[in-house]
């Protein structure tokens, strides 16, 4: 990679079209899907903020760890929703176009979510 470029998984621009590693979904999410995903993400953000408050209040370590486990579980469930959507839309569309490399990418994504 050329000097000054970011690593493979980083993007130094908010412009997805000019980013070497950013993609856009061919099938956009519906407003309902977006609302559901945003609501889940907002709950996770609230849980993380709650953990921060627990630290400030010098709360018992066991209580904090319980909340950390809840956040991890919620984030993993969020990831599985995105993975399911990816498999049902992006992967299917790419396979229909003849791009079988997308299967390897999907497997790699599944490994990351383990």
FISE-625326 format. One record per residue (C-alpha): residue number from 0; x, y, z. Coordinates in Angstrom, 1 decimal. Each point is the difference from the previous one (the first is absolute). Layout:
% residues N
<pt num="NUM" u="X" v="Y" w="Z"/>
...
END
This chain:
% residues 114
<pt num="0" u="0.0" v="0.0" w="0.0"/>
<pt num="1" u="1.3" v="3.5" w="-0.8"/>
<pt num="2" u="1.5" v="2.1" w="2.8"/>
<pt num="3" u="-2.6" v="2.0" w="1.9"/>
<pt num="4" u="-2.9" v="-2.3" w="-0.9"/>
<pt num="5" u="-2.1" v="-1.4" w="2.8"/>
<pt num="6" u="-0.1" v="-3.7" w="0.7"/>
<pt num="7" u="-2.4" v="-2.3" w="-1.9"/>
<pt num="8" u="-2.9" v="0.5" w="2.3"/>
<pt num="9" u="0.3" v="3.7" w="0.6"/>
<pt num="10" u="-1.4" v="2.9" w="-2.1"/>
<pt num="11" u="1.2" v="3.5" w="0.2"/>
<pt num="12" u="-3.0" v="1.6" w="-1.7"/>
<pt num="13" u="-3.7" v="0.3" w="0.6"/>
<pt num="14" u="-0.5" v="-0.3" w="-3.8"/>
<pt num="15" u="-0.7" v="-3.7" w="-0.6"/>
<pt num="16" u="0.3" v="0.4" w="-3.8"/>
<pt num="17" u="3.6" v="1.2" w="0.4"/>
<pt num="18" u="1.0" v="-2.5" w="2.7"/>
<pt num="19" u="1.9" v="-3.1" w="-1.2"/>
<pt num="20" u="-1.6" v="-2.2" w="2.6"/>
<pt num="21" u="-3.6" v="1.4" w="0.5"/>
<pt num="22" u="-3.0" v="-1.6" w="-1.6"/>
<pt num="23" u="-3.6" v="1.1" w="-0.4"/>
<pt num="24" u="-2.9" v="-2.5" w="0.2"/>
<pt num="25" u="-1.7" v="-0.6" w="-3.4"/>
<pt num="26" u="-3.3" v="-0.6" w="1.9"/>
<pt num="27" u="-0.6" v="2.8" w="2.4"/>
<pt num="28" u="-1.4" v="-0.7" w="3.5"/>
<pt num="29" u="-3.6" v="0.9" w="0.5"/>
<pt num="30" u="-0.9" v="2.8" w="2.4"/>
<pt num="31" u="-1.4" v="-2.7" w="2.3"/>
<pt num="32" u="3.3" v="-2.0" w="-0.1"/>
<pt num="33" u="2.0" v="3.2" w="0.7"/>
<pt num="34" u="-2.3" v="1.0" w="2.9"/>
<pt num="35" u="0.4" v="-3.5" w="1.6"/>
<pt num="36" u="3.8" v="0.0" w="-0.4"/>
<pt num="37" u="0.3" v="3.6" w="1.3"/>
<pt num="38" u="-2.1" v="-0.9" w="3.0"/>
<pt num="39" u="2.2" v="-2.9" w="0.8"/>
<pt num="40" u="3.1" v="2.0" w="-0.4"/>
<pt num="41" u="-1.4" v="2.8" w="2.2"/>
<pt num="42" u="-0.8" v="-2.5" w="2.7"/>
<pt num="43" u="3.6" v="-1.4" w="-0.2"/>
<pt num="44" u="1.3" v="3.6" w="0.2"/>
<pt num="45" u="-2.1" v="0.6" w="3.1"/>
<pt num="46" u="1.4" v="-3.2" w="1.6"/>
<pt num="47" u="3.5" v="1.2" w="-0.7"/>
<pt num="48" u="-0.7" v="3.4" w="1.5"/>
<pt num="49" u="-1.5" v="-1.8" w="3.0"/>
<pt num="50" u="3.3" v="-1.9" w="0.5"/>
<pt num="51" u="1.8" v="3.3" w="-0.1"/>
<pt num="52" u="-2.3" v="1.4" w="2.7"/>
<pt num="53" u="0.6" v="-3.2" w="2.1"/>
<pt num="54" u="3.7" v="0.6" w="-0.2"/>
<pt num="55" u="-0.4" v="3.6" w="1.1"/>
<pt num="56" u="-2.2" v="-1.2" w="2.9"/>
<pt num="57" u="2.7" v="-2.5" w="1.1"/>
<pt num="58" u="-2.5" v="-2.9" w="-0.4"/>
<pt num="59" u="0.8" v="-3.6" w="0.8"/>
<pt num="60" u="2.1" v="-1.7" w="-2.6"/>
<pt num="61" u="-2.4" v="-2.9" w="-0.3"/>
<pt num="62" u="-2.8" v="2.3" w="-0.8"/>
<pt num="63" u="2.1" v="1.7" w="-2.7"/>
<pt num="64" u="1.0" v="-3.3" w="-1.5"/>
<pt num="65" u="-3.6" v="-1.1" w="-0.2"/>
<pt num="66" u="-0.8" v="3.1" w="-2.0"/>
<pt num="67" u="3.1" v="-0.6" w="-2.2"/>
<pt num="68" u="-1.4" v="-3.5" w="-0.8"/>
<pt num="69" u="-3.4" v="1.5" w="-0.8"/>
<pt num="70" u="1.6" v="2.5" w="-2.4"/>
<pt num="71" u="2.1" v="-2.7" w="-1.7"/>
<pt num="72" u="-3.1" v="-2.2" w="-0.4"/>
<pt num="73" u="-2.1" v="2.9" w="-1.4"/>
<pt num="74" u="2.8" v="1.0" w="-2.4"/>
<pt num="75" u="0.4" v="-3.6" w="-1.2"/>
<pt num="76" u="-3.7" v="-0.2" w="-0.6"/>
<pt num="77" u="0.2" v="3.2" w="-2.0"/>
<pt num="78" u="2.9" v="-1.4" w="-2.0"/>
<pt num="79" u="-2.0" v="-3.2" w="-0.8"/>
<pt num="80" u="-2.9" v="2.1" w="-1.3"/>
<pt num="81" u="2.3" v="1.9" w="-2.3"/>
<pt num="82" u="1.6" v="-3.3" w="-1.1"/>
<pt num="83" u="-3.4" v="-1.5" w="-0.8"/>
<pt num="84" u="-0.9" v="3.0" w="-2.0"/>
<pt num="85" u="3.3" v="-0.2" w="-1.8"/>
<pt num="86" u="-0.5" v="-3.6" w="-0.9"/>
<pt num="87" u="-3.6" v="0.5" w="-1.2"/>
<pt num="88" u="0.8" v="3.1" w="-2.1"/>
<pt num="89" u="3.6" v="0.8" w="-0.9"/>
<pt num="90" u="1.3" v="-3.6" w="-0.1"/>
<pt num="91" u="-3.0" v="-1.3" w="-2.0"/>
<pt num="92" u="0.3" v="2.9" w="-2.5"/>
<pt num="93" u="3.7" v="-0.5" w="-0.5"/>
<pt num="94" u="-0.4" v="-3.8" w="-0.5"/>
<pt num="95" u="-2.8" v="0.7" w="-2.6"/>
<pt num="96" u="2.5" v="2.2" w="-1.8"/>
<pt num="97" u="2.5" v="-2.8" w="0.0"/>
<pt num="98" u="2.3" v="1.4" w="2.7"/>
<pt num="99" u="0.8" v="-3.0" w="2.1"/>
<pt num="100" u="2.8" v="1.7" w="1.9"/>
<pt num="101" u="-2.7" v="1.5" w="2.1"/>
<pt num="102" u="-0.5" v="-3.4" w="1.6"/>
<pt num="103" u="3.6" v="0.1" w="1.4"/>
<pt num="104" u="-0.6" v="3.6" w="1.2"/>
<pt num="105" u="-3.2" v="-1.2" w="1.8"/>
<pt num="106" u="1.8" v="-2.8" w="1.7"/>
<pt num="107" u="2.7" v="2.4" w="1.2"/>
<pt num="108" u="-2.6" v="2.3" w="1.4"/>
<pt num="109" u="-1.6" v="-2.9" w="1.8"/>
<pt num="110" u="3.3" v="-0.9" w="1.6"/>
<pt num="111" u="0.4" v="3.6" w="1.2"/>
<pt num="112" u="-3.4" v="-0.1" w="1.7"/>
<pt num="113" u="0.7" v="-3.3" w="1.9"/>
END
